[in-house]
């Protein structure tokens, strides 16, 4: 019989009192304090794990007002709150030991689009793909994209000022924001949009907290104007996380807080709705697949490709190309590499010759104009074929099916890397560096040297046209020496990218990497960021420890040394680590959270929307159960062999049931584990 597990992380009285107050004020959403849900919300797509004290899922703007009104009272000054969307952040942006505000559960409304103004109002929990499906019949789209588009929320994209493929043309999320509705600490609602001088003066004249925010932010920006212009890098992927550079631009007569709120990771206020600018869906699309002998040469051709003015240039290195050949996503495009259909390869073994590719996409409404640009690019490639830094072949496709297959292959890069055998798995910590595109090749050479010195396996891919590189070195997060490499490599890469005129936060937000703000911006501008934080959140109650701490307080930032999942996994006995390896190696990317109606996944998750019933949720709950069992000195034996894969989860749950029957009426975390696992229908969708 298994022991009763009642020694879980408890909830302090200040949190309980706060939640009672919120309910009394009229909060109608869900409030959860059970340990299983807290564990599910303790991880995201990063290496970190912070167990929250509670979860609140508001149903409306008014619910958020109730929460932040209570938060602003002196009695609740020690309570903290962090907003969460799809949980796809790679830097612990939404993780907290305070209260998680789950905006994805209910706040998912999409209003009818205004086709005259090309705008639509949405709530923050709307998933990007869901939004674009709703817009497609109107011939419109929300242009910024991310690889996790089937589960990333608009609120999360605003939080990190997200961008992806095509950002050279379309820009970042903040480039497509017409208006934000934000609830501030204390409960005030602030509506922000670009203000001309007259409107700005009127706003500043308001004798309230919102007027003070406008006055204070303007004063901070003006006092540091020269330093901002000197220090902020001139990048297409401009800096997010208190973007002081875009609040009042020299070329514009407008004052706009939206570039400040976008990328602020919920540290300044909680966005409850956004009016988004829409883009017409292009009528025509063509992709040119360029093949190279090496990744270095693929990067070396970036200037030539950018001159063709494509919408996007995406790259994949030799490691990824080798791995994708064994992935199902490779099947629809295998002929592009196996056949010499374009006459471009000059070897008998064309497959062996290709070591890297660039995917160059052209979109627009004028098919003849696209065709002319594509032909010019292909002719240029043919003319230079075989010379250093140029492609050895080109494959052109305007087939929607083929184009979708290539982008699926590119999107699956992280998942493909995650399937590597062994205990070392690709992890995100230096994943989204950005430098001026002209510096990318030289930067990557030095970056690779750092990783090679540490004898690490890695794959590289990214957005060549804007200088953004993605890399996830493979580390064993249960190995203390590998964990130590995160600090060593991060510090070296931060200084390296700075020397090339870039920043380490090119795409995925700052989170715990906010500790590098002083390195990139200097003490003066970091003080300005702290003053911004104080203006909005003087007691560090909103997503504390991220980006900046409020001036006048002794609060400190979280760092990249924050508690990782590996710290807890190391407490699981070696025997159970081996037996339940599939459970422990869930990397948290949340692919099983996909809202694609055609994506086959747990019916219990699809039917309830409860993330305890996703494979990721169940894996997290089981991991914690195994850890607690190990701490109690209990080994879960081979209870129901499952072939060569060790014990089945069903066998383990049978023991939970036994303990549940014996300990009925007393708290036992095993009951919560049973509740989650009992809803598993054994459909095996997660195994495919």
Order of alpha helices (4+ residues) and beta strands (2+ residues): alpha-beta-alpha-beta-alpha-beta-beta-beta-alpha-beta-alpha-alpha-beta-beta-alpha-alpha-alpha-alpha-beta-beta-beta-alpha-alpha-beta-alpha-alpha-alpha-beta-alpha-beta-alpha-alpha-beta-beta-alpha-beta-beta-beta-alpha-alpha-alpha-alpha-alpha-alpha-alpha-alpha-alpha
